[in-house]
Amino acid sequence: MFIANNIAVARPSIRRTGNAGINPIFKSEAQEELDIRRKVLRRFYEPVLILHALDPHRGDRIEEITDVDPALLDITKLRRSFIKYLAYICDYEKGGNTCTSVALQQKPSGVRVWMAANVSIKPKTVQFLHEVLTGLSKVEEKTRDQFHENLMSMVVAFGSRRILDYLSIVKCPLELCISELKRKSEELPYNSKDRNLLAHLQDIQRACGANDHAKLVQECFKARSTTLFTQLARCIQTGIEKCPFRILRHNLGRLGEHAQACKILVQAALELPELIQNFKIKVHVSAKQTKIPLIEKQSTLECLANRFSSNPEISQRLFHRLDTLDRWSRLSERLQDDCSTKTRIHAELYLVQLFHKGQFEFVHGEKYVGCSKPACYLCYEYISALGSGISLPASSNKIYLAWRPPNFDFGMEGPFREAAEKEMEGVLNRMTERIRGHVEEQMNGKMGRRHIHPDSTTGVSTAPDKQEKEFYTDPSDDETSE
């Protein structure tokens, strides 16, 4: 283990203490690969493969549920937002590699801030979070404004790569929206709403070219509370996924999220200083990618359909549905390619599993793991099937084949290992039944493929936004990309 400046980097694992009556404890040692019978994993992945083929988008986003006493709702939301935004500011690239999770463990000596990522956390990220937490632990009401400004500079600088990605996406639709509004203003010169929107977008265009990212982020955040986003929503053409007004509205909202993060972090540090009292950062090292445990010869349309159900009628109907898809989308070829997919454990599941198996105490008993991006469909189903009491997260409701369950054994041997494998088998079996049920629902409902939407939200809650549930996305915006 490496310890310096209240930072500890460890590879958590469970070892036997020599006494079966004592709970397993964590120590620093190399993680061992997950060892579950391949038959169980194949039985799990086959319906996942089928559901992904039928429709990888399982519907609208699922909002996070905060099931607490109404009197404690505001403080609970602030505490959870603090944890979530700590993860968010550490996620410095679009895509999935730097997707980060954070959870707070209560120890007699203080708070352990655990963090994990889809790909192992880099030292620069740990150092950045340490500097942020150190500053937050010292902030006072009289220094609030100055510290907030300094924090904004730090956060924007660290996340510059992500912000530049959003800027590159914004540039083209911004130009198209301005051109369209200019054309409309010539045809309808007295339309004040379009004139105001045009002026606002031209201001943003100038800000995008000024190379002052902190100011741009702040302006996009402030715009959330103006009529800009309502006016953009009014211009969105229903049913057109690549509508420039839709793309622009979403990504301007994302640009303002860093400012929202800084605001919440400072507020929570002042109102809930115990969240970072005597903090120490600990990092869960990520596992290597492994090939999905499927065999190409056993993953044909007919084989998958036959093994799906013991009821031949259901299997036959499924085969006909898959065969129809194959005729116009070359599904057979895609399934064979899917069998070579490299899978990885998603960031939030590292900490869900760590706290569950280690029986760690959450700060304030708040069983919550924050993540920089909404959970995917399989992460949500996993946390639900685990039954650990950890709060269910918000979810994008998207299926990613490049997903795998976390390691249950953590290098355990003997009875501990057997119990861990049995628990994992139970979780996967419960997930498998749920997924099979969703496949049958998809077949029985004869639903078409749903409209795609980004994993991330725009960050604005207006009436037009609630009506506009279909958002454009492109592969670079997949928040836990395969």
BELCORMO-V607685 format. One line per field, one symbol per residue. psi: psi as a letter, one per 40 degrees, with the letter a starting at -180 (. if undefined). A space follows every 50 residues. Layout:
psi: ???
This chain:
psi: ihhhffhhhighihiieeheehiiiiihihiiihgihddddddddddddd ddddheheaiihihhggihddeddddddddddddddddeegeiiaedehi iiihhhideahhhhiiidihhiddddddddddddddeeiiddeddddddd ddddddddfddddddddddddddddddddddddddddgeegddddddddd ddddddddeefgddddddddddddeaedddddddehhhehdfhddddddd dddddedddddddddddddddgdedfhfihhhhhhiiiiiihfihddefi ddddddediehddddddddddddddddeefddddddddeehhiihidddd dddddddefihiheegghhiieiiiiddddddddddfeehhhiiiefihh dfiiiihddfeiiaddddddddddddddddddddddddddddddefiihi iiiidiidehgidddddgehiiiideehegi.
